[in-house]
Amino acid sequence: MDINKQIEEIMPKVIDWRRTMHQHPEVSFEEHWTSQYIEEQLRELGNVEISRPTKTSVLGIIKGKNPGKKIGLRADIDALPIQEERDELAFKSKNDGVMHACGHDGHASILLGAASVLSKNTDLLSGEIYLIFQHAEELPPGGAQEMVATGMFDDLDFVYGQHLFTPIPVGQIGITKGPITSNSDTYDLVIKGKGGHAALPDSTIDPIIVGNQIISQFQTIVSRITSPLDSVVISTTTFHAGTAKNIIPDTAVIGGSVRTINDETRELVKRKMGEIAASVCDSYGADCDFSFNYGYSAVVNNEEKTDQVLDIATDLFGDRVFNYPLTMGGEDFSAFSRIIPATYIFIGVGNEEKDFDFPHHHPKFGMDEDGFIDGVKMMVHIAMEMGK
């Protein structure tokens, strides 16, 4: 039977898997039910060697009848601590305060669908296909880092990941070479001044004034220190100081997000932020503690492998494939892409007419399941073509 016909026939099961997992979401590092459910589904397929690289992740390996390469297909499986607000869904989350608000239930079900088709066609496969059901994408340091640390993936020839994405209309496929997500880091800054009465500011060292100056000067890193052709975002998102309107506080606590796309800029921004914080505090007579906290690194799509993925996608979908620009979001798939040639793409599942246009991590997030078949096709055909 034609492979695409087999994919069409498995889709009702893919949707059923997705809806079942959607009803039982679990947050990062706590995916006990989810990983057990995935393992059970894989065992029913046959022709899949199953292991548990970590407590809440699953790895399945399908061996082709022909010699070839080792290809990884990755799907994340964790949910978010968000209360779902889609009462119209018959498969709404049953776990209070937790929901699949980023599409990982869809990612896992699509990989199960690909596994189902591939396990029945080992005579057409070359090499080995690693089915990577990864835990804890949403919470740094991330599950990918834990899985990579096991050494079980060191000799993969290629690893592929994809994200169901509501900003892209259903039916469209976004692919680009080079950086596709950013380094996603954070910073913390504690400013220690000298408090006092609000009516006597000259007798104080106001940490709020100092903090405002630092936040303003951070933006000169973006506009005057890094290249305008580079991508840098410094967003201060928290500023806590004071307890009363007539008291200048002793301390201000500030924090935020820092996004860059390469290691050189990342280190430059880190250094300059520390220098600015120290210099401004010194000029006012304040002290400060600055810390730069490394998060996920940028996902960089390997150019040669991504050309191959682009050819596969174009053969499957024609002009539905387009060049998707760099996003400054973070993704721990980078733990794989830093050691293995990798490609990460975006698959459209947005549909305003069906009310599936809310952003990821929103309590009303939802996806047009009509787009899931595109994800299954990509995984199956990548496994079959790139393993040769």
C-alpha positions in Angstrom: 0.0 0.0 0.0 1.2 3.5 -0.8 2.9 5.2 2.2 0.7 8.3 2.1 -2.4 6.2 2.0 -1.2 4.4 5.1 -0.6 7.8 6.8 -4.2 8.8 5.9 -5.5 5.6 7.4 -3.7 6.1 10.7 -4.9 9.7 11.2 -8.0 8.9 13.2 -5.8 7.1 15.7 -3.4 10.0 15.8 -6.3 12.3 16.7 -7.4 9.9 19.4 -3.9 9.7 20.9 -3.8 13.5 20.9 -7.1 13.9 22.6 -6.3 11.3 25.2 -3.1 13.0 26.1 -4.7 16.4 26.1 -7.0 15.2 28.8 -4.1 14.1 31.0 -1.5 16.9 30.8 1.5 16.8 33.1 4.1 19.5 33.8 7.8 19.3 33.1 9.7 16.5 34.8 6.4 15.0 36.1 5.2 13.3 32.9 4.7 9.9 34.5 1.3 9.0 33.1 2.2 10.5 29.7 5.5 8.6 29.3 3.8 5.3 30.4 0.9 5.9 27.9 3.4 6.5 25.1 5.4 3.4 26.0 2.2 1.3 26.0 1.2 2.5 22.5 4.7 1.8 21.2 4.6 -1.7 22.6 1.4 -2.4 20.7 3.1 -1.5 17.4 5.8 -4.2 17.4 9.2 -3.8 15.7 10.1 -1.1 18.2 12.9 -1.4 20.8 11.8 0.6 23.8 13.9 2.2 26.6 13.6 5.0 29.1 16.6 7.4 28.9 15.2 9.3 31.9 12.3 8.7 34.3 9.7 10.5 32.2 11.1 10.2 28.6 10.7 7.4 26.1 13.0 6.2 23.3 11.8 3.8 20.6 14.2 2.5 17.9 13.0 1.0 14.6 15.6 -0.9 12.7 15.3 -0.9 8.9 16.1 -4.0 6.8 18.7 -2.1 4.9 22.0 -0.6 6.1 21.9 3.2 6.5 22.1 6.1 8.9 20.8 6.8 12.4 18.0 9.3 12.2 16.3 10.9 15.2 12.7 12.1 15.2 12.0 14.2 18.3 8.7 15.2 20.0 8.3 16.9 23.3 5.5 15.7 25.7 5.1 18.1 28.7 2.3 20.5 29.4 2.1 23.9 31.2 0.8 25.1 34.6 -2.2 26.9 33.0 -5.9 26.5 33.6 -7.6 25.6 30.3 -10.5 27.9 29.3 -12.0 25.9 26.4 -15.1 24.3 28.0 -16.5 23.5 24.5 -13.9 20.8 24.0 -15.1 17.3 24.7 -11.4 16.4 25.5 -10.7 19.3 27.8 -7.9 18.8 30.4 -9.0 16.8 33.4 -6.0 18.0 35.5 -6.8 21.2 37.3 -4.4 24.0 36.6 -2.5 22.1 33.9 -3.1 22.1 30.1 -1.4 21.3 26.8 -1.1 25.0 25.8 1.8 24.6 23.5 0.9 21.6 21.3 3.1 19.0 22.7 0.2 16.5 22.9 0.0 17.0 19.1 3.8 16.5 18.7 3.7 13.2 20.6 0.7 11.9 18.8 2.2 12.7 15.4 5.4 10.9 16.3 3.3 7.9 17.4 1.6 8.0 14.0 4.9 8.1 12.2 6.1 5.2 14.4 3.0 3.2 13.5 3.6 3.6 9.7 7.4 3.1 9.9 7.1 0.0 12.1 5.0 -1.7 9.4 7.5 -0.8 6.6 10.9 -1.8 7.9 11.6 -3.5 4.6 11.6 0.0 3.0 13.7 1.6 5.8 17.5 2.0 5.9 19.5 2.4 9.1 17.8 3.0 12.4 15.1 5.5 13.4 15.2 6.9 16.9 11.7 7.9 18.2 12.6 10.5 20.8 9.7 11.4 23.1 11.3 14.1 25.2 10.2 15.3 28.6 10.4 18.8 30.1 10.8 21.1 27.1 9.1 24.0 29.0 11.3 24.2 32.1 15.0 25.0 32.0 17.5 23.3 32.1 15.2 21.2 29.9 14.7 17.6 29.2 16.7 17.6 26.0 19.9 18.4 28.0 19.2 15.4 30.3 18.6 13.1 27.3 21.8 14.3 25.5 23.8 13.8 28.7 23.0 10.1 28.6 25.2 9.7 25.5 22.6 7.7 23.7 22.3 10.1 20.9 25.9 10.9 20.2 26.2 8.9 17.1 23.0 10.0 15.3 23.6 11.3 11.8 20.7 13.6 11.8 17.9 14.7 14.2 14.6 16.3 13.1 12.1 18.3 15.1 8.9 20.2 14.3 6.5 22.5 16.1 2.7 22.8 15.5 2.3 26.5 15.3 -0.9 28.6 15.4 0.7 31.8 14.0 1.0 29.9 10.7 -2.3 29.1 9.0 -3.2 25.4 8.7 -1.7 23.8 5.6 1.5 25.9 5.4 5.0 24.7 6.3 7.7 27.1 7.5 11.3 26.1 6.9 14.5 28.1 7.1 18.3 27.4 7.1 20.6 28.7 9.9 19.3 30.1 13.2 15.6 29.5 13.8 15.2 30.2 17.5 17.3 32.3 19.9 19.5 31.9 22.9 16.9 32.4 25.7 18.6 33.6 28.8 17.6 35.7 31.9 19.2 38.1 34.2 18.8 39.1 37.9 19.9 42.4 39.4 19.8 43.4 43.1 20.6 47.1 43.7 21.5 48.0 47.3 21.1 51.6 48.1 20.3 53.6 51.2 16.7 54.1 52.2 15.1 57.0 53.9 12.1 59.4 54.1 10.6 60.3 50.7 10.7 64.0 51.7 14.5 63.8 52.2 15.8 62.1 49.0 19.2 63.9 49.3 19.9 61.7 52.4 19.3 58.5 50.5 20.7 56.4 47.7 17.5 55.7 45.8 17.7 52.2 44.2 14.7 52.9 42.1 16.4 55.8 40.3 19.5 53.7 39.9 17.5 50.8 38.5 15.7 53.1 36.0 19.1 54.3 34.8 20.4 50.8 34.4 17.3 49.6 32.5 17.6 52.6 30.1 21.3 52.0 29.5 20.7 48.3 28.8 18.9 49.3 25.6 22.1 51.0 24.3 23.6 47.5 24.1 20.9 46.8 21.5 21.0 50.1 19.7 24.7 51.1 19.9 26.9 48.2 21.0 25.7 45.2 19.0 25.4 45.2 15.2 22.1 46.4 13.8 22.3 43.3 11.6 22.3 41.1 14.7 19.2 40.1 16.6 19.2 41.2 20.3 16.4 41.6 22.7 16.8 42.8 26.3 13.4 42.9 28.1 13.2 43.9 31.7 10.0 42.2 33.0 10.2 42.5 36.8 11.0 45.5 39.1 10.3 45.2 42.8 11.1 47.9 45.3 9.5 49.6 48.3 6.6 48.9 50.7 5.2 52.4 51.3 4.6 55.6 49.3 6.5 57.8 51.8 9.6 55.6 52.1 12.5 55.4 49.7 13.6 51.7 49.9 17.0 50.3 50.6 16.8 47.7 47.8 15.4 47.1 44.3 15.2 43.7 42.6 15.1 43.7 38.8 15.0 40.8 36.3 14.2 40.1 32.7 14.9 38.2 29.5 17.8 38.3 27.1 17.6 37.0 23.6 20.5 36.6 21.1 21.2 34.3 18.2 24.9 33.4 18.4 27.4 32.7 21.2 29.6 35.7 20.5 26.8 38.2 20.9 25.5 36.3 23.9 28.8 36.8 25.7 29.2 40.4 24.6 25.7 41.2 25.9 26.3 39.4 29.2 29.6 41.3 29.7 28.2 44.7 28.8 25.1 44.3 31.0 27.4 43.5 34.0 29.6 46.5 33.2 26.6 48.9 32.9 25.0 47.7 36.2 28.3 48.1 38.1 29.2 51.5 36.5 25.8 53.1 37.2 25.6 51.8 40.7 29.1 53.1 41.4 28.2 56.5 40.1 25.4 56.8 42.6 27.3 55.1 45.5 25.1 52.0 45.4 26.1 48.3 45.3 24.8 45.7 43.1 24.7 41.9 42.5 24.2 41.1 38.8 23.8 37.5 37.5 23.3 36.3 33.9 21.5 33.0 33.8 22.0 30.8 30.7 18.9 29.2 29.4 18.3 27.4 26.1 20.8 28.0 23.3 19.7 28.9 19.8 18.5 26.2 17.5 20.6 26.4 14.3 19.4 24.4 11.3 22.2 22.6 9.5 22.3 24.1 5.9 23.0 20.8 4.0 20.5 18.7 5.9 17.8 21.5 5.8 18.2 21.6 2.0 17.3 17.9 2.0 14.4 18.5 4.3 13.2 21.4 2.1 13.3 19.1 -1.0 11.3 16.5 0.9 8.7 19.0 2.0 8.5 20.6 -1.4 7.9 17.2 -3.0 5.1 16.6 -0.5 3.4 20.0 -0.3 4.6 22.1 -3.2 4.0 25.9 -2.8 2.6 25.4 0.7 6.2 25.5 1.9 7.7 28.9 2.6 10.7 30.5 4.3 9.8 31.1 7.9 11.9 33.9 9.6 13.9 33.5 12.7 11.9 33.6 15.9 13.3 35.0 19.2 11.5 32.3 21.1 13.5 29.6 23.0 13.5 25.8 22.3 15.5 23.2 24.1 15.8 21.1 20.9 19.1 23.1 20.7 20.7 20.6 23.1 20.4 18.1 20.2 21.2 20.6 17.4 24.5 21.7 19.1 25.9 18.1 18.8 24.0 16.6 15.9 23.2 18.0 12.4 19.6 19.1 12.8 16.6 20.7 11.3 13.6 22.2 13.1 10.5 23.4 11.2 7.1 24.9 11.9 3.8 23.3 10.8 0.7 25.5 10.5 -2.3 24.7 12.7 -3.8 28.1 13.0 -7.4 28.7 11.9 -9.3 31.8 12.8 -12.6 30.4 11.6 -12.4 27.5 14.0 -11.2 29.8 16.9 -7.7 28.3 16.8 -5.7 31.5 16.5 -4.8 32.0 20.2 -1.1 32.2 20.9 0.9 29.4 22.5 0.8 29.4 26.3 -2.7 31.0 26.3 -5.5 29.4 28.3 -7.6 29.3 25.1 -4.9 27.8 23.0 -6.1 25.2 20.5 -5.0 23.7 17.1 -6.7 22.7 13.9 -6.1 19.0 13.8 -6.4 19.0 10.0 -2.8 20.1 10.0 -1.5 17.1 11.9 -1.3 14.9 8.8 1.4 17.3 7.4 3.5 16.5 10.5 3.1 12.8 10.1 4.0 12.9 6.5 7.2 15.0 7.2 8.4 12.5 9.9 7.7 9.4 7.8 9.3 10.7 4.6 12.3 12.1 6.4 12.9 8.8 8.1 12.6 6.9 4.9 14.7 9.3 2.7 17.4 10.6 5.1 18.3 7.2 6.5 19.6 6.0 3.1 
